[in-house]
Amino acid sequence: MRWRHLFRVLHRDIGYVCVALTIAYALSGIAVNHIDDWNPSYTFSERSVDIGPLPAGTLAAQEAFVVDKLALDRAEVRGHFAETATSLRIFLTEGQEAVIDTRTGRGTLKTIAKRAVLFEVNALHLNNLKGIWTYIADIFALALMILALTGATMMKGDRGISGRGKYFIGAGLTVPIVFVIYMYSG
């Protein structure tokens, strides 16, 4: 029968289609595995600023002055608050903020930025997009299952699943089984 030939063709062609998504999911998987050590999607920074004394006037006028001097995007400003008589806190989107001493104009600016490439691949991997992407991700998962099955069964004899292949599959199964037993044993 020519089913092994068909499996090789399917394995090769589906594999080519899956290359880019496999790399994207693998990169994201490594990044997300270390979420306790760092944020894989965003970078956070805090820097000192000195814009000079703020003009006398309303808090709104002082906010506008700070926004202009720091070249902040007006659309990202969510509000302001006089923390003390000499401290103005301006809230921005995503937890960003500026805290300025109204007398001296010195303070800090906390910002957040998307990590190039990782933000996008994490959004795909974590299915933040929802909608049609859910079905694309499902198709990709099915394609990976087909790759696994065709890859495991396309060789015959001592190089196939009935030969040394069964030992490699067993080794691959052993790793998650050992970790599940360890996880639930304590």
Secondary structure, DSSP 4 states (H G I P E B T S, - for coil): --HHHHHHHHHHHHHHHHHHHHHHHHHHHHHHHTTTTS-SSEEEEEEEEE--PPPSS-HHHHHHHHHHHTT--GGGEEEEEEEETTEEEEEEGGG-EEEEETTT-EEEEEEEEEPTTHHHHHHHHTTTT-THHHHHHHHHHHHHHHHHHHHHHS--GGGSTTTTHHHHHHHHHHHHHHHHHHHHH-
